[in-house]
Amino acid sequence: MSENQQATQHVFEAEVAQLLHLVTHSLYSNSDIFVRELVSNASDACDKLRFEATSDDSLYEDDAELKVRIDIDADAKTITFIDNGIGMNEADTIENLGTIAKSGTKAFLEQLSESQKQDGQLIGQFGVGFYSGFIVADTITVESRKAGEPADQGVRWVSDGTGKFTTETITKDSRGTSITLHLKEEFTEGEDNYLDRNKLKQLVNKYSDHISLPIQMRKEVWQEDVKEEGDDSDAPAGGEMVVTDEWETINKASALWTRSSSEIEDEEYTEFYKNISYDFQDPLAWTHKRVEGRVQYTQLLYIPSKAPFDLYAREQQHGLKLYVKRVFIMDDAEQLLPMYLRFVKGVIDSQDLPLNVSREILQESRDVKSIRDGNARRVLTLLASLANSEDAEKQEKFKQFYSEFGDVIKEGLGEDMTNQERIAKLLRYTTSTHEGLETGFEDYKARMKEGQKAIYYLTAENLAAAKNSPQLELFKKKGIEVILMTSRVDEWAMNFLTQFDGIQLQNIAKGAVDLGDLQDEAEKEEAKKAEENLKPVVDKLKNALGERAKDVQVSTRLVDSPACLVVGEGELTPQMVQMLKQMGQEVPDIKPTLEVNPNHPLIQKLESSEQFDDLAQVIFDQALLADGGQLDDPAAYLKRVNELLLR
């Protein structure tokens, strides 16, 4: 190779410089990570060439045997990762190696700064795996030529990781990329000696054995010393291991998902997950199956043990790796999973999709819909097997899953009507009688009182607000269990789930409370009498509150509180209104009904109070606050309270 011009100096993008600073200041305690990252990048480059060549096989340039090679030069103290994949030109190196070309970079760097010893749980998630080479190298040299471009359009990229890099045009006869790490002194001896061929082979077997391309190193053979002429002694000849020019494959070179699950060890599944997810923690569970039928495909799907920090950033790409007949097509094929399962990682290898499939085709394809539906069923079945298992370890895994992804799975109630019942069976809640996220709808149903016609639930901002809600008072008095929903997604999700296993679900903060057979005739008669006696106060309250309240009624649900707010069935609760406002959405003007407790001293005192109007406003405001709403005019509320206290 020959240089054609002087090297040009460039400055790293600011975020890259910050990242490199973290890397070179011992961000990772596991320095082995660079082997996985650079082999993975080389494999990706070959996958990209294979995909591009489906429409232009001239890109192979008479070299269609794709492979990754690792070459060690002990004298020069270098390791070189070589691939004959798609390659890069000078513009590509500046774009791919000088910047982090993905959204969310700042959040990524903040996460790194907060968890400096977490062994690269995040490295690779933003296309920055290449920079892990600077953990062990003080200088990295990249030489590359893009497939299909002239030999004299190769490029050499060099950096010591301190904020600058150089590029120059070179002549490179073969396409693809070689990345040479000039190792730091501490990584050339002792336990961290990466010039040790056996150590490097072990790391490839650990991290990259599943890669379907051959990963090769130069073969070593034993070479005996030649005896001097005339030496007839019986002493054995000495010798040493000698590196030859012959290359040998050191991985199985078989895509893991194509093998039978009975032949794959748990450790292999775990390492494969870490490789495709850039997660250093073991997966919580996985499922591996070949699906036969109208659409044939293999699915290998993983449930992570921890939620990624960008789980709720819907603009971030999520999805599975898609292969067609073992040819890599794309990362993050979001069409293969419904959005509420966006945390699932894995691989789909289809036998039916065309090799030139695009994201647009995926969006419209009937076969893709069939695969997506099959993946959803498979994941939900896996989760159900954990939730319903009598094995303590599996039960613990489900609890861990639910603490990390429970809120996301609830989104499926509105997004996946086909699997709504499956999803509902996975949900867990605290209730008014049972602590912890342990009660499912099936458990609740089994504990329902005789004569109870509905599953009662209450949504609130947090658990304390739910437990102290005025709407709960009658149910506590009668010992009726109520499910307490305290996630922000619950209010939205429960709009789509109206019944479970034939039993109606009822939000006790909406509409009238009708306990049916759980209320005796004497109680109903007493409520009717109280309503008649309090009618003058109710009419006066309606006039005092004016447009603030839709109606004022005598309550049958209150025991200790003076009043509460109730909305009609199908209307937004104060919590939902508040949440929508915080999201910047337009909210319809919904007026609640004020229910008053006829037995409370404050309500009984109202009729004779000289400050009736002020008391009416305060009672309404307090009911709004107790229900998780916010006051439109807090200063006016405080002024009224202060004036009432002084009288």
Disulfide bonds with the S-S distance in Angstrom:
none
